[in-house]
């Protein structure tokens, strides 16, 4: 679990009550690395779920602030929502561009081997 939480090898080895060399050897074992990767994936899924929930709650707060009687509060909420939306659009654009480049690269590799 210590490796999953981002601990150093030394502190993870201490938590597992093994020496650092043993942990280094375990990290060379495919089964251990696979189990570690699976654990990391599970942690990522849990964190992602929590972030989605927090994002939804934060957006509810900002959306509510858009109805505030205070003009500065409304303005800050609108600016925050628009900025995050622009960030999202940039991310989606980059994701599409990367996917297109990967498809092009795969096509180039296929053409070279044919």
C-alpha positions as CSV (number, residue, x, y, z in Angstrom):
1,X,0.0,0.0,0.0
2,X,2.9,2.3,0.7
3,X,4.0,2.2,-2.9
4,X,0.5,3.1,-4.0
5,X,0.5,6.2,-1.9
6,X,3.6,7.5,-3.5
7,X,6.1,6.6,-0.7
8,X,9.8,6.2,-1.4
9,X,11.2,2.7,-1.9
10,X,12.8,3.0,1.5
11,X,9.7,4.0,3.4
12,X,7.6,1.5,1.4
13,X,10.1,-1.3,2.3
14,X,9.9,-0.2,6.0
15,X,6.1,-0.3,5.9
16,X,6.2,-3.8,4.4
17,X,8.9,-4.8,6.9
18,X,11.4,-5.9,4.2
19,X,14.7,-4.4,3.2
20,X,15.0,-2.1,0.2
21,X,16.8,-4.7,-1.8
22,X,14.0,-7.2,-1.4
23,X,11.5,-4.6,-2.6
24,X,13.7,-3.7,-5.6
25,X,13.8,-7.4,-6.5
26,X,10.0,-7.7,-6.2
27,X,9.7,-4.8,-8.6
28,X,11.5,-6.8,-11.2
29,X,8.9,-9.6,-11.0
30,X,6.2,-9.4,-13.6
31,X,3.5,-10.6,-11.3
32,X,4.4,-8.0,-8.6
33,X,4.6,-5.2,-11.2
34,X,1.2,-6.3,-12.6
35,X,-0.4,-6.4,-9.1
36,X,1.1,-2.9,-8.4
37,X,-0.3,-1.6,-11.6
38,X,-3.7,-3.0,-10.8
39,X,-3.5,-1.4,-7.4
40,X,-2.5,1.9,-8.9
41,X,-5.5,1.7,-11.4
42,X,-7.9,1.0,-8.5
43,X,-6.6,4.0,-6.6
44,X,-6.9,6.2,-9.7
45,X,-10.5,5.0,-10.3
46,X,-11.4,5.9,-6.7
47,X,-9.7,9.3,-6.8
48,X,-11.3,10.0,-10.2
49,X,-14.7,9.2,-8.8
50,X,-14.2,11.5,-5.9
51,X,-13.0,14.3,-8.1
52,X,-16.0,14.0,-10.4
53,X,-18.3,14.3,-7.3
54,X,-16.4,17.3,-6.0
55,X,-16.4,18.9,-9.5
56,X,-20.2,18.5,-9.6
57,X,-20.6,20.0,-6.2
58,X,-18.2,22.9,-7.0
59,X,-20.1,23.6,-10.2
60,X,-23.4,23.6,-8.3
61,X,-21.9,26.3,-6.0
62,X,-20.6,28.4,-8.9
63,X,-23.9,28.0,-10.7
64,X,-25.7,29.2,-7.6
65,X,-23.3,32.1,-7.3
66,X,-24.4,33.3,-10.8
67,X,-27.7,34.2,-9.1
68,X,-26.1,36.2,-6.3
69,X,-27.2,39.7,-5.7
70,X,-23.6,40.8,-5.5
71,X,-22.2,41.7,-8.9
72,X,-18.6,40.8,-8.0
73,X,-19.7,37.3,-6.9
74,X,-21.6,36.8,-10.1
75,X,-18.7,38.0,-12.1
76,X,-16.1,35.8,-10.4
77,X,-18.4,32.7,-10.7
78,X,-18.9,33.4,-14.4
79,X,-15.2,34.0,-15.0
80,X,-14.3,30.7,-13.2
81,X,-16.9,28.7,-15.1
82,X,-15.8,30.2,-18.5
83,X,-12.1,29.6,-17.7
84,X,-12.6,26.0,-16.7
85,X,-14.8,25.5,-19.8
86,X,-12.0,26.9,-22.0
87,X,-9.6,24.5,-20.3
88,X,-11.9,21.6,-21.0
89,X,-12.2,22.6,-24.7
90,X,-8.4,22.8,-25.0
91,X,-8.0,19.4,-23.4
92,X,-10.6,17.9,-25.7
93,X,-8.9,19.5,-28.7
94,X,-5.5,18.1,-27.7
95,X,-7.0,14.7,-27.1
96,X,-8.4,14.7,-30.6
97,X,-5.1,15.9,-32.1
98,X,-3.1,13.2,-30.2
99,X,-5.5,10.5,-31.4
100,X,-5.2,11.7,-35.0
101,X,-1.4,11.7,-34.7
102,X,-1.4,8.2,-33.2
103,X,-3.6,6.9,-36.0
104,X,-1.3,8.5,-38.5
105,X,1.7,7.0,-36.9
106,X,0.2,3.6,-36.8
107,X,-0.8,3.9,-40.5
108,X,2.8,4.9,-41.3
109,X,4.2,1.9,-39.4
110,X,1.8,-0.4,-41.2
111,X,2.8,1.0,-44.5
112,X,6.5,0.6,-43.8
113,X,6.2,-3.1,-42.8
114,X,4.0,-3.9,-45.8
